[in-house]
């Protein structure tokens, strides 16, 4: 399927240690024959966050809407709608939403990063 409608994304609540108020959708990846990478869409509700973690793959992010904070290698960055972010491999990072509206972003990772 070459076109995936945003309104039709199947979002799943993500749960686990250090995670709060996060959903994820996977619009493009193996499901459309994209070999090697996966595009995910994360939504973090106000007060929510991903875990502070690191892994051996990079990811590329594009902020769709809202704003949030990216903690990257000991530094804090505010990210806003239409901003881009690159997280290098083996770098501690976390996304947070301390604001009062949803924070939504695309995250593209190698397939080994999609689990």
Secondary structure as the mmCIF struct_conf table of DSSP 4:
data_model
#
loop_
_struct_conf.conf_type_id
_struct_conf.id
_struct_conf.beg_label_comp_id
_struct_conf.beg_label_asym_id
_struct_conf.beg_label_seq_id
_struct_conf.end_label_comp_id
_struct_conf.end_label_asym_id
_struct_conf.end_label_seq_id
HELX_RH_3T_P HELX_RH_3T_P1 UNK A 6 UNK A 8
STRN STRN1 UNK A 12 UNK A 14
BEND BEND1 UNK A 16 UNK A 16
TURN_TY1_P TURN_TY1_P1 UNK A 17 UNK A 18
STRN STRN2 UNK A 20 UNK A 28
BEND BEND2 UNK A 29 UNK A 29
HELX_RH_3T_P HELX_RH_3T_P2 UNK A 30 UNK A 32
TURN_TY1_P TURN_TY1_P2 UNK A 33 UNK A 33
BEND BEND3 UNK A 36 UNK A 36
STRN STRN3 UNK A 37 UNK A 49
HELX_LH_PP_P HELX_LH_PP_P1 UNK A 50 UNK A 52
STRN STRN4 UNK A 53 UNK A 53
BEND BEND4 UNK A 56 UNK A 57
STRN STRN5 UNK A 59 UNK A 65
BEND BEND5 UNK A 66 UNK A 66
STRN STRN6 UNK A 67 UNK A 72
TURN_TY1_P TURN_TY1_P3 UNK A 73 UNK A 74
STRN STRN7 UNK A 75 UNK A 80
TURN_TY1_P TURN_TY1_P4 UNK A 81 UNK A 82
STRN STRN8 UNK A 84 UNK A 87
TURN_TY1_P TURN_TY1_P5 UNK A 89 UNK A 90
STRN STRN9 UNK A 93 UNK A 96
BEND BEND6 UNK A 99 UNK A 101
STRN STRN10 UNK A 103 UNK A 110
HELX_RH_3T_P HELX_RH_3T_P3 UNK A 111 UNK A 113
#
